[in-house]
Each structure stands twice: as C-alpha cells, then as structure tokens.
Amino acid sequence: MQSWQPSIQEFARPLSESVFVVLDLETSGGSLKIGAAITEIGAVKVRGGIVIGEFQSLVNPGTPIPDYITELTGISDAMIQDSPSIEKLLPSFFEFLGPVTENILVAHNASFDLGFLKAAAVQHGYMWPQYKVFDTVRLARSVLSLDDVSDCKLSTLSAFFGTQTSPNHRALDDARATVEVLHGVFERFGSYGVTTVDDVEKFTKKVTRLRQ
C-alpha cells in the first residue's frame, strides 16, 4: 500500500458526491497498552445519503474476552472461536474501504478505532493507507452547543438526531447510528455554507479556535 496525500481537487469535492466509509469497532478492552484487541468490525459505505455497502465480521482476538466486555457487548468467547483473526480479515476489510484517493473514513472518537486498526495493520505487515478521516465527535461539537446536547457520546447524539438505529455496543449497529449522526451534522453544515470536504476542515478548525 502506498502512502497518499489528498489533492486540492479532492478537498473541493462536494459532500453530496463524496463516499464515506463509516466504521466502528468492538474490542476486548479500552486500550492497546493492556493488550486489548479487536473483536468485531462494522462499516457502512454511503454516498449522497444512500447506503451503498456494508461490512461486518466478528474477530477472534486470540485471547479470552473479559466478562465485563461480554456483558457490555454481548460478544463472548464462544461467539468468536470460529471467527477469523484480524490478520486474515484485514485484506477483505481494506478492499471494502476502497480507493484511498476517493473515500473518506468516518468514526465516532476516531482516534480509538483507527488506533486499533493501525496497530493491527502494522503488526501484520501492512502500511496503513493515509485516508482522509472525519471524527463525528469533532464534527458534532462544531455545530452543537451545550444547549443542544450535554455531551457528544454516540448515544446522546443518536437521541438528539432521532436515529432509526440505536447504538448498542455492536459494531455494525453503531456504525449505522453514526451514519445517521453524520447526516444530521451535514444538514446543519448547510446553514453555514459548508458544502465540501475542504469546507468541513476549515469550519471545524475555525470553531475549535474560537472556543479555545
């Protein structure tokens, strides 16, 4: 995989014409530092508000899943014993993500999910593709105030935007809920004249500076 940096033309692409791959992970713990690993991947590919593809798989982390994680996610050792390892799953997942020159990755608290994915890629000899990334936490904070929501947890934003899918700590459902949150944020962007990928970057940076 080759490293890539987005061009001016790609930054200027309208949001309505862009392909977004919205992803979510479930893991066996909250940090790579304690040996946590991916237990489920879910992703939804959307363009122009329409779902054009989905990806879902349980992942065998190679170590026992703690009881509290099973209680939270419903994912047990028995469920993942015949599931592929992340090493075997990465090729098909990368294929689903699609062209690094065209598609934009989206995640809620993106640093968490991408941290696990990047670590897995490096561990198994892959160079992580340099996708453009949108974090729905940051995007939501740029258009919502404390008068709107008390925090930017996925469950809070899901309730605020009235998503049809409720987040439930399963990867695909959480990715679907994040898609709806993303579209809700995009609707709010319209009133600020934010219509392109470049506009989103400039707007969120400006709002962040003003609120510091």
C-alpha positions in Angstrom: 0.0 0.0 0.0 1.3 3.3 -1.0 1.1 6.5 1.1 -1.2 9.1 -0.3 -1.9 12.8 0.4 -5.2 14.3 -0.8 -5.2 16.8 -3.6 -6.8 20.2 -3.8 -9.4 18.8 -6.2 -10.4 16.1 -3.7 -10.7 18.6 -0.9 -13.1 20.6 -3.1 -15.3 17.6 -3.7 -19.0 18.3 -2.6 -20.1 16.3 0.4 -23.0 15.1 -1.6 -20.7 13.4 -4.1 -18.2 12.0 -1.7 -18.0 8.4 -0.5 -17.9 8.0 3.3 -16.9 4.7 5.0 -18.3 4.9 8.5 -16.7 2.3 10.8 -16.9 1.1 14.3 -15.0 -1.5 16.3 -15.7 -3.6 19.4 -12.6 -4.5 21.4 -11.7 -6.7 24.3 -10.7 -3.7 26.3 -10.2 0.0 26.3 -6.5 0.3 25.5 -3.9 -1.3 23.3 -1.5 -0.9 26.2 -3.3 -3.5 28.3 -3.3 -6.0 25.4 -6.8 -5.3 24.2 -7.7 -6.4 20.6 -10.4 -6.1 18.1 -13.4 -8.4 18.5 -15.8 -7.0 15.8 -15.6 -4.7 12.8 -18.7 -3.0 11.3 -18.6 -0.5 8.5 -21.2 1.3 6.3 -20.4 2.9 2.9 -22.6 5.8 1.9 -22.8 8.4 -0.9 -25.3 11.1 -1.2 -27.2 9.9 1.8 -27.6 6.4 0.4 -26.1 3.2 1.8 -24.0 1.5 -1.0 -22.4 -1.2 1.1 -21.9 -2.8 4.5 -19.2 -4.9 6.1 -19.4 -6.9 9.3 -17.4 -9.6 11.0 -16.6 -10.9 14.4 -12.9 -11.2 15.0 -11.0 -13.7 17.1 -8.7 -11.6 19.3 -6.6 -14.7 20.2 -7.1 -14.1 23.9 -10.1 -14.5 26.3 -12.7 -11.8 26.3 -13.2 -10.3 29.8 -16.5 -10.9 31.4 -17.3 -7.2 31.7 -16.8 -6.8 27.9 -19.1 -9.7 27.2 -21.7 -8.1 29.5 -21.3 -4.8 27.6 -21.2 -6.0 24.1 -22.8 -9.4 24.2 -19.7 -10.8 22.4 -18.4 -14.0 24.1 -15.5 -16.4 23.7 -17.9 -18.9 22.2 -19.1 -16.5 19.6 -15.7 -15.7 18.2 -14.0 -19.1 18.5 -14.6 -19.8 14.8 -14.2 -16.2 13.6 -11.2 -15.1 11.5 -8.2 -13.4 13.1 -7.6 -9.8 12.3 -4.7 -10.9 10.1 -7.0 -12.9 7.9 -9.7 -10.2 7.9 -7.6 -7.2 7.0 -7.3 -7.9 3.2 -11.1 -8.0 2.7 -11.6 -5.0 5.0 -9.1 -2.9 3.1 -10.8 -3.9 -0.1 -14.1 -2.7 1.4 -12.6 0.6 2.4 -11.9 1.3 -1.2 -9.7 3.8 -3.0 -7.7 6.0 -0.7 -7.8 8.7 -3.3 -11.6 8.9 -3.2 -13.2 7.6 0.0 -13.2 9.3 3.4 -13.2 7.3 6.7 -15.6 8.3 9.5 -15.7 7.1 13.1 -17.0 8.3 16.4 -14.0 9.1 18.5 -11.9 8.1 15.5 -8.6 8.0 17.3 -9.8 5.0 19.3 -10.9 2.9 16.3 -8.1 3.9 14.0 -5.5 3.4 16.7 -6.6 -0.3 16.9 -6.7 -0.7 13.1 -3.4 1.0 12.5 -1.7 -1.2 15.2 -3.2 -4.3 13.7 -2.1 -3.3 10.2 1.5 -2.6 11.3 1.6 -5.8 13.3 0.8 -7.9 10.2 3.0 -6.1 7.7 0.6 -3.6 6.2 1.2 0.1 5.7 -1.9 1.9 6.9 -3.4 3.9 3.9 -3.5 7.6 4.5 -7.2 8.2 4.2 -8.9 11.4 5.0 -10.7 11.0 8.3 -13.8 12.7 9.8 -14.5 12.3 13.5 -18.2 12.7 14.3 -17.4 13.8 17.8 -15.4 16.8 16.4 -18.0 17.5 13.7 -20.9 17.5 16.1 -19.1 19.8 18.5 -18.7 22.3 15.7 -22.4 22.7 15.1 -24.0 21.8 18.5 -23.8 23.6 21.8 -24.4 22.6 25.4 -27.9 23.9 25.0 -28.4 21.2 22.3 -26.7 18.3 24.0 -24.9 17.7 27.3 -22.1 15.7 25.7 -21.2 14.1 22.4 -21.5 10.5 23.2 -22.9 8.4 20.3 -26.0 7.6 22.4 -26.6 11.2 23.2 -26.2 12.3 19.5 -28.3 9.4 18.4 -31.2 10.5 20.6 -30.7 14.2 19.6 -30.9 13.4 15.9 -33.6 10.7 16.3 -31.6 8.0 14.5 -33.6 4.9 13.4 -30.7 2.7 14.7 -29.8 2.9 18.3 -26.2 2.3 19.3 -25.9 -0.9 21.3 -22.1 -1.7 21.5 -22.3 -3.9 18.4 -20.1 -2.7 15.6 -22.5 -2.6 12.6 -25.4 -1.1 14.5 -23.1 1.6 16.0 -21.7 2.3 12.5 -25.3 2.6 11.2 -26.2 5.0 14.0 -23.0 7.0 13.3 -24.1 7.3 9.6 -27.3 8.9 10.7 -25.5 11.3 13.1 -23.1 12.2 10.3 -26.1 13.1 8.0 -27.7 15.1 10.8 -24.5 17.1 11.2 -24.2 17.6 7.4 -27.7 19.1 7.4 -26.6 21.6 10.0 -23.5 22.4 8.0 -25.7 23.5 5.1 -26.9 26.6 7.1 -23.2 27.6 7.5 -22.4 27.2 3.8 -20.3 24.2 4.4 -20.8 22.0 1.3 -17.4 20.5 0.5 -14.7 18.3 2.2 -12.5 21.4 2.4 -15.3 23.5 3.9 -15.6 20.9 6.7 -11.9 21.1 7.6 -11.9 24.9 7.6 -15.1 25.3 9.5 -14.3 22.8 12.3 -10.8 24.3 12.7 -12.3 27.8 12.9 -14.9 26.8 15.5 -12.3 25.0 17.6 -10.0 28.1 17.6 -12.9 30.3 18.6 -13.9 28.0 21.5 -10.4 27.8 23.0 
